[in-house]
Amino acid sequence: MVRIKIPFGGLNTEQMDLLADLGEEYSDEIIHVTTRQDVQLHYLHIDDAVDLMRRLAAVGITTREACGNSVRNVTACPLSGVCHTESFDVTPYANAFAQFFLGHPDVQDFGRKFKSAFSGCKQEACGLTNMHDLGAIAVTRTIDGVEQRGFELYVGGGLGAVPHEAKLFDEFVTQEELLPVSQAIARVFARLGEKANRARARIKFLVAKLGIEEFKRLVAEERQTMPFDPRWTSYLDDLHGFDEEALKPGQALNGSDVAEGFAAWRETNVYPQRQPGYAVAAITLPLGDITSSQLRALSDVCGRYVKDTVRTTVEQNLVLRWVSESDLPALYSELDDLGLALPGASTIFDVTACPGTDTCKLGIASSRGLAGELRTRLAESAHTLDEGVKGLRIKISGCFNSCGQHHAADIGFYGVSRKINGITVPHFQVVIGGKWKENAGSFGLAVGAVPSKNIPLVVTRLTEAFVTQRQGDESFHAFIDRTGKRAIKEMLDDLTAVPTYEEDSSYYHDWGDTREFTIGDMGKGECAGEVVPLAQFELTACEREAFEAQILLDESEFEEAYSSAYWAMLHAAKALVKMQWLDVPEDEGVIVKEFTERFVETELFFDPFAKDKFARYLLRMHQTGTNGHSHDAAHRAVEETQLFIEAAYRCYDRVSTESAQATT
Amino acid sequence: MLRPREHGKRPGNDVTVMMETLQKIQVKIYLDEGSSVSTDDAFRIFNKWITDTTDEVLIDVADYSHLPAGPQTLLVGHESNYCLDNTDHRFGLLYARKQPLSGDPTACLKQAVGTALAACKRLEEAPELEGKVKFRGEEILFVVNDRLQTPNSDESAKALQPHLDALLGDLYQGAPVTAERDPDPKQRFNLRIHAQGAFDVTALLGHL
């Protein structure tokens, strides 16, 4: 796979033509738009990489730092410059940020990737700043009668296994200080961020560890030491260089005849611009995919209606900006001829999914297969769906790493597996309570794993409950909040049952895959860009379990919290044992025995100072059992579990390093 | 918008060079009217080919059935891809050679067509399809998947002509053939061959 950076999602027709060509010549004729406005091509040969990069460079595109531990693609609201609610157009700032940090020496020594996003306003979702390492929201203030532009700056947000909401770094960073302050943040992250343990290396862990006030103090201190760079402000002289022009005069719809389907498409896919007479038209891409033939033809269509004003979106679509409203019927007809006039952009039909098991080896279950199935089923019931339901968002990840942004969805899913009678069955954790608006204003939590086969029923049940039980104009988020996760979980309980293979073998197959389900081909992650060993992957899963134990504790479910914490710890021990014995069974007695013999008695699990302290947490909990525990015991169990997992990570790092050294 | 730099000079105008390096040949053979292969069946069959094929490395199967006019079910290999394809709104098997073939251009064309026909035969004989699927051998779409080396130009067509004539003479045993090309310079080099008469894939394989 090659990931191609598209800063702020901006594309011109020459670039679209080239991407179409590259899709045909080096990939599989599919151009995939990602949830961070990148483009991805799959199934490439490494031999073709040089030609591919040279041809991309010829149209002003780079793949540099699209992956790896650096500043990834800089995303921005696709409506920037034409939006009704923005403070100002963030496009030139996002572009300046992207160009400034591209290859910058201060961003070459991160322990992990760094994602940044720009949003024109606070209330909408477009920038998703709350879930980024660095998020900038456009704001203005007036001083002595003069309006100043600046940014409300956030740091330390992120999804992944354990999501972190971004912390407010500064309510107003002036436009002149945007780049130097960001550079100072990068320098502090590079200097103090975790390097050895990549599961702890995102800036969110550094901010959490230091606290936002100390982090701010360090950044301010760093800012004072930095040598002046003229690029910090030189781009401000050319802010209007990114102003867009329309191809045609803006005219309102004139009542001319329209094709069948136009009204439905216009309702969901057309956004009237701030500029009278113009609109943004969204192209809904199923699963973010468009064929080379379609993209090339779309480029021709763009040339007839707009001037190089196309952008990718984080909802894996394309938008054409500056369409004269009077051209909308003709544009619709041309798009329809290309199979690109699907309605439902940014609605419940527009299901987002990461690549999942299709091409990512971290994927556990088929996120794209499930997304395709949900799209089909929802489209079949489109005419009967309640308006409140149509506006919901569904997002799916193939594993807990949240590349599909499931935490920020109204209804999210992430892939897991469960062993049923010795056979692995694909499941998805159901995540609810997320808020897409307000730049991903809050993150949802898992309420339980449901077999993949039953996930469409989960959607039906949740949406029907919303329609029948909501109070007045209550939003879905408010409905979930009022109903409570426990009641929601109970609502879905019967869907968690898995029949035996003999009763219904379809439960043992994933969506979009006729083969029997297996996780035997897991290994190297597509998005991680490097090998993630099995033990590390499983330890990350344990973190998730520990996180869920914390939630149970918050809900005063002490016994369940204690039990979840214990099992998280037990699975961490199992992950270590698997380094030596891959087929260790899911039997707590066996796991504890093997862990004790292989890691405690051998002193592999020893801390240099605390010795076997962390191992004793597990041994004690195994002896005492998980029943009858109070708040204090559950609280301590949750704390100890986190410490145990940390110790397991360190043990893993030590053992794998020693092993690598022994083989060289 | 990012301001694009000017295109660098591309190779590909020297037809002699092009014919010495004729590679990345694609061959599409269409399903007979009345025949159809579901994407589920193709997915199942192609996955079986991964384990059953010994003479080349086949890697993965991708499902793109959510894009009706495109590659539907794609078998990805190291040397070649095989695809149940509907890009031009007509279902067929698209064979796409990726690694270099050996021999002169005529030999390369012959190998590509031979492999494509063999794949069609394998599909026709797949037990899952119960003998209900037939391909029509009298129409073949050739694409050279390399705009840098083989642009879609009259010069390319002229250079390819003798090699194609040699291949088609053998393949169709002297039956009259016509060739059409979509001259759009944005497209890859392409030729659609129609032979007079009806030819099944088994017979055509026997001619090569």
Interface residues (C-beta under 8 A of the other chain):
Chain A: P7 G10 L11 N12 E14 Q15 D17 D21 E24 E25 D28 E29 I30 H42 Y43 H45 D51 R54 A57 A58 V59 G60 I61 N95 F242 E244 P286 L287 D289 I290 T291 S293 Q294 R296 D308 T309 G339 D358 T359 G369 G372 R375 G512 D513 T514 R515
Chain B: M1 L2 R3 P4 R5 E6 H7 G8 K24 D40 F43 R44 N47 D60 A62 D63 Y64 S65 H66 L67 P68 A69 G70 P71 L74 V76 N81 T87 K98 N145 D146 R147 L148 K186 R188
